[in-house]
Amino acid sequence: MTTPNNWRKSSYSGEGDGNACVEIATSPTHTSVRDSKAPARATLTFPTPAFTTFLEALKAHPRP
Protein backbone atom coordinates (compact mmCIF):
# COMPACT_ATOMS: atom_id res chain seq x y z
CA MET A 1 0.00 0.00 0.00
CA THR A 2 1.27 3.48 -0.79
CA THR A 3 1.31 6.30 1.74
CA PRO A 4 -2.15 7.89 1.89
CA ASN A 5 -2.49 11.55 0.98
CA ASN A 6 -6.10 12.11 2.01
CA TRP A 7 -5.67 12.54 5.79
CA ARG A 8 -8.55 14.17 7.66
CA LYS A 9 -9.64 14.82 11.23
CA SER A 10 -13.05 14.18 12.69
CA SER A 11 -15.67 16.85 12.17
CA TYR A 12 -15.79 16.97 15.99
CA SER A 13 -12.20 18.22 16.11
CA GLY A 14 -11.79 21.86 16.94
CA GLU A 15 -10.19 24.13 19.48
CA GLY A 16 -8.88 22.67 22.72
CA ASP A 17 -9.13 18.86 22.73
CA GLY A 18 -9.52 18.81 18.96
CA ASN A 19 -5.88 19.74 18.58
CA ALA A 20 -4.82 16.35 19.96
CA CYS A 21 -6.67 13.75 17.97
CA VAL A 22 -6.07 11.09 15.38
CA GLU A 23 -6.33 11.50 11.64
CA ILE A 24 -7.71 8.92 9.24
CA ALA A 25 -7.08 8.20 5.56
CA THR A 26 -9.04 5.70 3.52
CA SER A 27 -8.62 3.79 0.29
CA PRO A 28 -10.96 1.19 -1.20
CA THR A 29 -9.09 -1.61 0.59
CA HIS A 30 -7.38 -0.08 3.66
CA THR A 31 -7.87 2.46 6.42
CA SER A 32 -4.87 4.21 8.00
CA VAL A 33 -4.71 6.05 11.33
CA ARG A 34 -2.03 8.41 12.65
CA ASP A 35 -1.43 10.82 15.54
CA SER A 36 -2.21 14.37 14.42
CA LYS A 37 0.49 15.73 16.75
CA ALA A 38 3.20 13.60 15.11
CA PRO A 39 2.09 12.92 11.51
CA ALA A 40 5.58 11.91 10.34
CA ARG A 41 5.74 9.04 12.82
CA ALA A 42 4.33 5.57 12.30
CA THR A 43 0.83 4.95 11.03
CA LEU A 44 -1.44 1.99 11.66
CA THR A 45 -3.05 0.48 8.58
CA PHE A 46 -5.95 -1.97 8.66
CA PRO A 47 -8.00 -3.78 6.02
CA THR A 48 -11.16 -1.70 5.62
CA PRO A 49 -13.55 -4.50 6.75
CA ALA A 50 -11.58 -4.96 9.99
CA PHE A 51 -11.58 -1.23 10.71
CA THR A 52 -15.32 -1.03 10.01
CA THR A 53 -15.94 -3.85 12.51
CA PHE A 54 -13.79 -2.01 15.07
CA LEU A 55 -15.81 1.22 14.65
CA GLU A 56 -19.10 -0.65 14.92
CA ALA A 57 -17.93 -2.21 18.21
CA LEU A 58 -16.99 1.24 19.56
CA LYS A 59 -20.40 2.64 18.65
CA ALA A 60 -22.17 -0.33 20.25
CA HIS A 61 -20.29 0.13 23.55
CA PRO A 62 -19.74 3.89 24.11
CA ARG A 63 -17.77 5.11 27.09
CA PRO A 64 -19.79 6.48 30.01
mmCIF file of the C-alpha atoms, coordinates in Angstrom:
data_MODEL
# 
_entry.id   MODEL 
# 
loop_
_atom_site.group_PDB 
_atom_site.id 
_atom_site.type_symbol 
_atom_site.label_atom_id 
_atom_site.label_alt_id 
_atom_site.label_comp_id 
_atom_site.label_asym_id 
_atom_site.label_entity_id 
_atom_site.label_seq_id 
_atom_site.pdbx_PDB_ins_code 
_atom_site.Cartn_x 
_atom_site.Cartn_y 
_atom_site.Cartn_z 
_atom_site.occupancy 
_atom_site.B_iso_or_equiv 
_atom_site.pdbx_formal_charge 
_atom_site.auth_seq_id 
_atom_site.auth_comp_id 
_atom_site.auth_asym_id 
_atom_site.auth_atom_id 
_atom_site.pdbx_PDB_model_num 
ATOM 1  C CA . MET A 1 1  ? 0.000   0.000  0.000  1.00 0.00 ? 1  MET A CA 1 
ATOM 2  C CA . THR A 1 2  ? 1.271   3.481  -0.787 1.00 0.00 ? 2  THR A CA 1 
ATOM 3  C CA . THR A 1 3  ? 1.310   6.305  1.741  1.00 0.00 ? 3  THR A CA 1 
ATOM 4  C CA . PRO A 1 4  ? -2.147  7.892  1.887  1.00 0.00 ? 4  PRO A CA 1 
ATOM 5  C CA . ASN A 1 5  ? -2.488  11.550 0.976  1.00 0.00 ? 5  ASN A CA 1 
ATOM 6  C CA . ASN A 1 6  ? -6.096  12.115 2.008  1.00 0.00 ? 6  ASN A CA 1 
ATOM 7  C CA . TRP A 1 7  ? -5.670  12.545 5.786  1.00 0.00 ? 7  TRP A CA 1 
ATOM 8  C CA . ARG A 1 8  ? -8.552  14.166 7.658  1.00 0.00 ? 8  ARG A CA 1 
ATOM 9  C CA . LYS A 1 9  ? -9.640  14.823 11.230 1.00 0.00 ? 9  LYS A CA 1 
ATOM 10 C CA . SER A 1 10 ? -13.046 14.182 12.694 1.00 0.00 ? 10 SER A CA 1 
ATOM 11 C CA . SER A 1 11 ? -15.666 16.853 12.174 1.00 0.00 ? 11 SER A CA 1 
ATOM 12 C CA . TYR A 1 12 ? -15.788 16.966 15.988 1.00 0.00 ? 12 TYR A CA 1 
ATOM 13 C CA . SER A 1 13 ? -12.199 18.223 16.113 1.00 0.00 ? 13 SER A CA 1 
ATOM 14 C CA . GLY A 1 14 ? -11.794 21.858 16.938 1.00 0.00 ? 14 GLY A CA 1 
ATOM 15 C CA . GLU A 1 15 ? -10.187 24.130 19.478 1.00 0.00 ? 15 GLU A CA 1 
ATOM 16 C CA . GLY A 1 16 ? -8.881  22.666 22.715 1.00 0.00 ? 16 GLY A CA 1 
ATOM 17 C CA . ASP A 1 17 ? -9.130  18.864 22.727 1.00 0.00 ? 17 ASP A CA 1 
ATOM 18 C CA . GLY A 1 18 ? -9.521  18.812 18.956 1.00 0.00 ? 18 GLY A CA 1 
ATOM 19 C CA . ASN A 1 19 ? -5.882  19.737 18.578 1.00 0.00 ? 19 ASN A CA 1 
ATOM 20 C CA . ALA A 1 20 ? -4.818  16.347 19.962 1.00 0.00 ? 20 ALA A CA 1 
ATOM 21 C CA . CYS A 1 21 ? -6.666  13.751 17.966 1.00 0.00 ? 21 CYS A CA 1 
ATOM 22 C CA . VAL A 1 22 ? -6.069  11.086 15.376 1.00 0.00 ? 22 VAL A CA 1 
ATOM 23 C CA . GLU A 1 23 ? -6.326  11.500 11.637 1.00 0.00 ? 23 GLU A CA 1 
ATOM 24 C CA . ILE A 1 24 ? -7.710  8.922  9.241  1.00 0.00 ? 24 ILE A CA 1 
ATOM 25 C CA . ALA A 1 25 ? -7.079  8.196  5.565  1.00 0.00 ? 25 ALA A CA 1 
ATOM 26 C CA . THR A 1 26 ? -9.039  5.702  3.518  1.00 0.00 ? 26 THR A CA 1 
ATOM 27 C CA . SER A 1 27 ? -8.624  3.792  0.291  1.00 0.00 ? 27 SER A CA 1 
ATOM 28 C CA . PRO A 1 28 ? -10.959 1.187  -1.199 1.00 0.00 ? 28 PRO A CA 1 
ATOM 29 C CA . THR A 1 29 ? -9.090  -1.613 0.593  1.00 0.00 ? 29 THR A CA 1 
ATOM 30 C CA . HIS A 1 30 ? -7.377  -0.083 3.656  1.00 0.00 ? 30 HIS A CA 1 
ATOM 31 C CA . THR A 1 31 ? -7.869  2.465  6.424  1.00 0.00 ? 31 THR A CA 1 
ATOM 32 C CA . SER A 1 32 ? -4.873  4.210  8.002  1.00 0.00 ? 32 SER A CA 1 
ATOM 33 C CA . VAL A 1 33 ? -4.708  6.049  11.332 1.00 0.00 ? 33 VAL A CA 1 
ATOM 34 C CA . ARG A 1 34 ? -2.031  8.414  12.649 1.00 0.00 ? 34 ARG A CA 1 
ATOM 35 C CA . ASP A 1 35 ? -1.428  10.816 15.536 1.00 0.00 ? 35 ASP A CA 1 
ATOM 36 C CA . SER A 1 36 ? -2.210  14.369 14.422 1.00 0.00 ? 36 SER A CA 1 
ATOM 37 C CA . LYS A 1 37 ? 0.491   15.734 16.754 1.00 0.00 ? 37 LYS A CA 1 
ATOM 38 C CA . ALA A 1 38 ? 3.201   13.598 15.105 1.00 0.00 ? 38 ALA A CA 1 
ATOM 39 C CA . PRO A 1 39 ? 2.095   12.916 11.513 1.00 0.00 ? 39 PRO A CA 1 
ATOM 40 C CA . ALA A 1 40 ? 5.583   11.912 10.344 1.00 0.00 ? 40 ALA A CA 1 
ATOM 41 C CA . ARG A 1 41 ? 5.736   9.044  12.816 1.00 0.00 ? 41 ARG A CA 1 
ATOM 42 C CA . ALA A 1 42 ? 4.326   5.570  12.304 1.00 0.00 ? 42 ALA A CA 1 
ATOM 43 C CA . THR A 1 43 ? 0.825   4.953  11.030 1.00 0.00 ? 43 THR A CA 1 
ATOM 44 C CA . LEU A 1 44 ? -1.444  1.993  11.664 1.00 0.00 ? 44 LEU A CA 1 
ATOM 45 C CA . THR A 1 45 ? -3.051  0.477  8.582  1.00 0.00 ? 45 THR A CA 1 
ATOM 46 C CA . PHE A 1 46 ? -5.954  -1.967 8.659  1.00 0.00 ? 46 PHE A CA 1 
ATOM 47 C CA . PRO A 1 47 ? -7.997  -3.776 6.025  1.00 0.00 ? 47 PRO A CA 1 
ATOM 48 C CA . THR A 1 48 ? -11.157 -1.702 5.617  1.00 0.00 ? 48 THR A CA 1 
ATOM 49 C CA . PRO A 1 49 ? -13.550 -4.495 6.755  1.00 0.00 ? 49 PRO A CA 1 
ATOM 50 C CA . ALA A 1 50 ? -11.581 -4.963 9.991  1.00 0.00 ? 50 ALA A CA 1 
ATOM 51 C CA . PHE A 1 51 ? -11.584 -1.227 10.712 1.00 0.00 ? 51 PHE A CA 1 
ATOM 52 C CA . THR A 1 52 ? -15.316 -1.029 10.011 1.00 0.00 ? 52 THR A CA 1 
ATOM 53 C CA . THR A 1 53 ? -15.940 -3.848 12.507 1.00 0.00 ? 53 THR A CA 1 
ATOM 54 C CA . PHE A 1 54 ? -13.794 -2.014 15.074 1.00 0.00 ? 54 PHE A CA 1 
ATOM 55 C CA . LEU A 1 55 ? -15.807 1.219  14.648 1.00 0.00 ? 55 LEU A CA 1 
ATOM 56 C CA . GLU A 1 56 ? -19.103 -0.647 14.920 1.00 0.00 ? 56 GLU A CA 1 
ATOM 57 C CA . ALA A 1 57 ? -17.934 -2.211 18.209 1.00 0.00 ? 57 ALA A CA 1 
ATOM 58 C CA . LEU A 1 58 ? -16.990 1.238  19.559 1.00 0.00 ? 58 LEU A CA 1 
ATOM 59 C CA . LYS A 1 59 ? -20.397 2.640  18.652 1.00 0.00 ? 59 LYS A CA 1 
ATOM 60 C CA . ALA A 1 60 ? -22.169 -0.330 20.255 1.00 0.00 ? 60 ALA A CA 1 
ATOM 61 C CA . HIS A 1 61 ? -20.287 0.129  23.549 1.00 0.00 ? 61 HIS A CA 1 
ATOM 62 C CA . PRO A 1 62 ? -19.743 3.889  24.110 1.00 0.00 ? 62 PRO A CA 1 
ATOM 63 C CA . ARG A 1 63 ? -17.767 5.107  27.085 1.00 0.00 ? 63 ARG A CA 1 
ATOM 64 C CA . PRO A 1 64 ? -19.794 6.484  30.009 1.00 0.00 ? 64 PRO A CA 1 
# 
